[in-house]
Amino acid sequence: MGVVVAALAPVFLLIVVGVGLRHSLIRLDTQWHGLERLTYYVLFPALLVQSLVKADLAKVPVAGVGGALFLAALAMSLLCLALRPFLTRQGIDGPAFTSIFQGATRWQTYVGLSVSGSLFGPTGLASASVAMVAIIPLVNVLSVSVLAHYASPTRRSIGEIIATIGRNPLIWACVVGLALNVAHLPLPKLWHDAADALGQASLPIGLLVTGAGLHFEGLRRAGAAAALGVVLQLVLMPIMAVGLAGWFGVTGSSLVVVAICAAVPTSSSAYVLAKQMGGDAPLLAQIISLQTVLAALTMPLAIAWAS
């Protein structure tokens, strides 16, 4: 447990630093928006591509890690949709439902990769990259589709939904990284030096941006909808993912990485998507903030359980 806490401490410390910077040195929204776009479109894709290019996938139970997290995310999505009629009777409208859905299915990749790398080095990053390939395309497709159906003021066509998904740089980074790995294409040292530098910058900056994006106002008024989003993501998702991974025969560090990726809070990019597509952004801000605070307590338990 001490090793786990030591790996988590710098991750959450950087998030706290981001909170502090947002209220002191860097107060302008435009400045954080620029950092967010830099991380989302340049730094983080570079890390994904480079992690997958360098990953020795022969040492990673790809089917077990990827399959467990894919099925867990799919099962959680189906559970949320099955709860929709009940939630409607409780007065939770379409936009609020989409926030619960995103809060229960999306994951904070910066935290997942940081903790996996801190605990297991390159092997942990390789396993976490496989997890991202399994989860990112699925949850983006489902999140955009659910928002388009339940929250968007105007119904989007299938073509518009596909175009929105196709513009996601993280999906393309996964595709490119896997293709380069499978093809065994030799890349020049200049590429590796530049990609390593960009990738190393992505996680600390991404965690700072995560902290700056937290919204603590209204947490005292958090209701049943926000609590549901927290329980689904921080409690039920790790149980499902680790259980499925065990069923697939995943053990050791790979099983712990599955627990890490399943136990992280929801991505702050979900808030941006909710604002763009008519979701209940204030509710999602509550869910993300609550999850980030509570994950400091629940993640060590999930990791220790899988160890």
N, C-alpha and C positions, 0 to 999 in steps of 0.2 A: 504493500500500500504506500510505503514511503517513496518508492521509485515512481509510482503513478502520480502521487501528489507533486513530486519534484518536476515531472514532465509537464503537468498541467499548470503549475504555478506561473511560469513565464508567459504562457499563452493568455491566461486571464489577466495577468499584470499588464500586458500590452493593450488589452481591451480597456482596462481601467485608465491607462495612460491616454488612450484615444478619447475617453469620456472627458478627462481633464483638459486635454488640448482643445476639445470642442468648446469648452466654456472659458478658455483663457487665451492661449496664444493664437489659435486658428478658429475664429468665430464665424467667418463668412461661409455660407452654404456653398457658394460657387467654388471655393477652394477645395472643400471636401468632395464636391461633385467631380471636380477635375481629377482628384486622386482616385476616386471610385472608378471613373472611366479608364484611367491609366491601368489600374489593377485588373479590371474586368476584361479589357480588350487587348492588353499587351503583356503585363507581368505574369498574370495567372495562366493564360494560355501558354506562355513560354515555359512555365514550370511544368504544366501538364505534358506538353510535347516532350520536353527533355526527360522527365521522369519515366515516361513510357518508352522513349528511345533507349534509355540506359537500363531499363528494367530487365532482369533475367526472369522472364515469365515462366521458365521451367521450374523455378524455385517457388512459384506462387500457385496454389491450387485455384486456378482461374475460375473453373466451373463452380467450385464450392463457394468461394468468396463472392464472385459476381452473381451466381445464381441465388444465394441466400439473400443478398441485399436487394436484388431485383424483385424476388418474390415477396420479400417483406414490404417493400415500397408499394408493390401492386396490391398486396393484401390490405395494407393500411388505406390505400385509395378506395378500394372496394368497401371497406368498413365505413369510411366517411360517407360514401354515397348511400350505403344502406341506412345510415343514421339520419339522412336528410329529411325523411318524412317526420321522424320524431322531433328533430330540431325545429322544423317548421311549426309544429304544434306548440313548441316552447317559445315561439315568437322570434326565432332567429331567421332573418330574411336571407335572400340570395347572396348579397354582397358579404354579409357576416359569415355565411357558410363557406364562401370561398377563402376567407381568412383562416377559418378553422382548418380547412382542407390543406392550404399551403403550410400552415403551422405544424401540421401533423405529418407531412410528406417530404418537404424540402429540408435540406441539411446544409450546415455551415462548413463548406469545404476547407476554408482557411484553418479552422480549429481542428478538423479531422486530419488534415495533412500534417499540421504542426505537431500534434500529439503523437501521431504514428511515426513520424520521423524522429522525434525526441526519444521515443521508447525503443525503436528498432532500426533506426538508421535507414540506409538505402532499401533494405528489404521491406521495412514498414512503409516507405514511400511507394514502393512498387505495388504492394498489396492495396494501399489506399488508392492508388491510381486505377487499379483494376476495379475497385469499388465505385470510383467516379464514372468509369465507362459504363458500368451497369446501371447506375442511378440517374446520372444527369440527363441523358436523353429522355428517359421514361418520365421523370418528374416534371421536366419542362413541357413535354407534350401534354401530360395530364393537367398541369396547372393552367396552361394557356387555354386548354379546352374547357375546363371547369369555369374559369373566369369568363370565357366567351359565352358560355351557356347561362350561367347564373347571375353574372354581375354586369356584363357589358351592356350599356344602354342601347346599343344597336348590335344586332346579331352579326357576327363575323362569318364570312364564308369559309369553307374548308381551305380554299387557296390562301386566304389571308392568315389563317391559323398556321398552315404549313410554312408560309413565308416568315412569320414571326419566329417559329421554331428554327427555321433554317438560318436565321441571322444570329443565332446564339454562338458566340465565339468559343465557349467551353465545349460544345458538342463537336465543333470542327477541330479543336485542339486534340480531343480524344481520338477522332478519326485519323488525323494526320500522324499522331504519335504512335498509334497502333500499326498503321500502315508502314511506317518507317521501321518499326521494330520487326514486323513479320518479314518485310522485304530485305532486311539486313543491309540496307544501303549505307555505305561508308560516308560519314559526314566530316567535313574539315574541322581542324582544331579551332579555327576561328568561330565556327558555329557553336561548338561546345562551350567555349569561353564566354561568348556573348549570352547564350541561352542560360548558362549556369548563373551568370551575374544577374540577369533579369529574374530568374526563378528565385534566387536567394532574396531578392528584394520584395517579392510578391507577398510572402507570408507575413512579415512584420508590418508592412504597409496595409495589407488586407485586414489584419487584426486591429490596427489603429482605426481604420475606416469603420470596422464593425462597431467598435466602441463609440465612435463619434455618431453613428447612426442610431444608437439606442435612445428610446424615448421613455423617460421615467415618469413623466407627468401622467397622471391618471392610473398609476399602478395600484394606488390604494382603492380605486373604484373598480378594479378588475373583477369581472363577474364570472358566471358559470361558463360562458363561451370561451373566455381566455383560459380558465382553469382546464377546460376540456382539451384545448390545444396543447397545453403543457403536459397533461397526463398521457395523451396519445403519443407525443413525440419522445418524452424523456423516460417514460415507464414502459409503455406497451411496445414501442418500436424496438428497443434493445432486446426485450424478451423474445419477440418474434424472430428477429434477425439471428440472434445467437442460437435459438432453438433450431432454426432452419439450417444454420451452418453446421451445427452438431449432427443433424440428420444427414447432411452431405459428407460428413466425415472430416470436416475441417478441425484442426487442432493447433495448439501452440500459438506462435505469434500471429498467425493468420486469423485465428479465432478472436484474439484480442483486438486486432484491427477491425474486424467486423463489429465488435462491440463498440469500439471508438466511433466508427462511422455511423452507427445506428443511434448513439447516445448524444450526438452533438446537437446544439440548438439549431433552430431554423435560420436559413440564410437571410441576411439583411436585404439581399436583392429581391426577395419576395415582396418586400414593402414597396419597392420601386414598381414592380409589376402590378401590384394591387392599385397603386395610384394611376398607372397608365390605363388600366382596363376596367376601372369602376368598382374595384373591391372595397371592402371596409378597411381602409388603410389604418385608421386609429386603433381599431381592434387588433389588427395584425401587429402594430407597433407594441401594443401591450403584450401580446403573446411572445414576440421575439425578445423583448426586454425581460419578461419573467423567466423564459427558458434560459437565457444567457446567465442570469443571476443564479438560478437553481441548478444549472448544469455543473457549476463548480462543486456542488454536493453530490449530484447523481452520477456524473461521469466516473469518478473514482470507484463508486460502488459497482457500476456496470463492468468496468475494466477488471476490477478485482474478482468479480463473479466469473468472468470468462478466462481468467488466468489459471 
